[in-house]
Amino acid sequence: MCEIIQSINMKKYIGFLVALILFSCEGKKEIELPKADTTIVADVQEHSPIYMFFKVTGNDTIADVNRKNSIVSTNWIFNIDKRLPLKLIVPEIIKLQAKKDKSMHKNEAAENYFSYANDVKKTMAFLPFTKVKYVIGKPKSGTIVYFSKNNKILVDNIEVKRDSLEVYLNKMSEVKLHNINFCFDKNDTYDSYIKNIISIRSLEIEVIKPEEFIY
């Protein structure tokens, strides 16, 4: 059986490298990581990698998933190519989350993380998403904060500038604020998604719902 080897240390970012380069019996594979200027988590111990490669077959783009080295009792790090659209990766994430949650060997303390590159510090960085529940489809009620593919943010169909979003949301009633649904364009890239999530987590607002909607 061929073993996959990651060619860079997860704690380091070598030069201008923004990709995980892997070698297997199938040959060299590469994942282009998203980049951001903020680190949410700097290091993850006792982890297993899950890879989603960008693959083109004919006219179709495919998320080529490799989870051979994943151990249910450890933290999982999802290394996902930044070019992949959410409509391809989210169904895979949902399946993997469900498999881990249902396993009798599950470690309740183990977390799930997305990996990305901090392009300022030149380091790897990680974004926890263990408690996030992904829903494919539009929410049936509540306030909709929609991140579109064209980099626009719509709050109940009203466009709001990114740097004004926190103030705009905090002017809402408590009921509306507690019923915010963060929604994302299914055709947007994983790269944009990571940047949007980091932006959301920087907001000083109280959000109760753990769901994220993809449509």
N, C-alpha and C positions, 0 to 999 in steps of 0.2 A: 504493500500500500504506500502510495506516495504521500509524503508529509509536506504541508504548506509552511513555508518559512517567511516571516515578515522581515524585510531587509533593513528596517530602521527601528531604533529604540523608541517605544511609545512615549518616553519621557522627553525626547529630544526632537528638534526640528533642524534638519541639516541644510544649511545654506538657504537656497530659495526653493527647496524641495517642497512640493505641495501634494505629493502622491505617496500612497503606500504601494510599494513594488513587491510582488509576491512571485514565488517560483513553485511550480508543482510539476507533476508528470505531464500536464497539459501544456507546459511552457510558461513563459513570463506573462503575468497579469498585472494590471495597474488600476488603482482606484484614485481618482482625483478628488482630494478632500475639499470641502467648503472652507472658506477663510473668513475670519472675523477678527475684530480688534479687542475683544474682551474674552477673558477666561472665566467660565463658570466653575468648573472643577479642574484642578491642575494635574491630579494623578489618581489612578484607580488601581488598587491592589487586588490580587487574586481574581483575575478576570479571564474570560474566554472570548475569543473574537468571532464575530459573524461578519461576513463580507457580502456586499451586493455590488457586483460589477456591472458596468455599462457595456451592453453588448448589442450589436446590430446584426440582424439576420434578414437578409433581403431588404425590404422596406420597413421592417419592424424593429423598434427598440425594445430590448428585453432587460429585465433585472435578473442577472445571473447570480443566484443566491448560493453561498457556500457556508454551511454551519457545522461542518465535520468536526471542528475542534471545540464546539460549544459544550460546556459542562453545566448542567442545570443548577448545581449547588454554588456556582460562582457568580460574580458580577458579569454581565454581558456587555461587551462593547460592540456597537453596530458601526462598522466602517462602510459607509455608503458613498458611491460615486455622486459627486455634486451635480452631474448632468442629468441624472434620472428624474423623471417626473413623479410627483406624489401618487398619481393614479397607479403606478407600477409598484412602488415600494411600500405604501401603506397596507395593502392587503397582506403582503408578506410579513410585515411587522405585527399585524393583528394575529396571524397564525402562530408566529413565534412566541408572542406574549401569552397566548392561550395555552400553548404546549408547556411553557415553563410554569404557568400558574397551576396547571392540572397535575404536574409531576409529583409523585410521592417523595421524590428526592429533593424537592424545592427547599432552598434556604430562605427563610422569611426575611433575613437581613440583606440578601443579595439584591442589587439594583441593576437597572438597565440604563445604558448611556449611549449617546451618539458621540462620535469622534469628529473633530474638526481641527483646523490649524489656526493658532493665534499668529497672525502675520506681523504683528508688532513685536511681540516677545520672541518670535521664532521658536515656539514650543507647540507641542500637541496640547489639546484642550478637550474637555468632555462635558456633555450636557445631559443631566439625568432626566429620564422621562418615565420612570417606573410606574407612577400613579396615573399617567395619561391614558385615557380610554379614547381610542380613535373610532369615529363613526363616519361611515361612508354615506353621505347624503346631507340634506339641508335640515337644520333644526326646525322643529314644529312650533316653537314658541321662544320668547325671550329676545334680548337685544343681540343683533347680529353684527359682529365686527369682522368684516371680510377683507382678507388680503388677496388682491387679484394678481394675475400673472403680469400685468403691466405696471406693477409696483405701486398701485393705488390702494388706499385704505378706505373702505366704505363702512360707515356706521349706520345701519338701517337705511342703506342706499344713499346716504349723504357722504360726499367725499370729505375726508379730514386729513390734514397734513400730518405726517409722521411726528414732527416735533411738537404738534399741538394735541396729540391724541390723549395724553395723560390728563391734561386740563379739561379737555372735552368730556371725557368719561367721568371725571370726578364732579362734574356739574350735574350729572344725572341723579335721579332719585335713588335712594338706597335699594328699593325694590328692583329697579332696572339694572343697577350696578351688580347686584347679586345674581342676576339672570343673564349675564353676558355670555354669549357663545362665540368663541374664537373660531373662525372658519377660514379655509384656505382653498385656493383654486387648484383643482386636481391636476391641471396641466402645468402648474408652476414647478420649478425645479427644486430639488432637495437643497441646493445651495441657497436659494431665496428663502426657503422654509427655515433653515437654521438661523439665518440673519433675522427673520421675523420673530422667531421664538426668543432669541436673545433680547430683541427689542421689547417684546411683551414682558419678559421677566424683569426688565429694568423699570417698568412702570410701578409707581407707588399707588396701587389700587388694590382693593380687596376682591379677589375672585374666588368663588366657592366651587364652581363647576369644574370637574376634572376632564370633561370631554373636549375633544377637538374635532371639528367637522371638516370633511374633505368632499368637495363637489365642484 
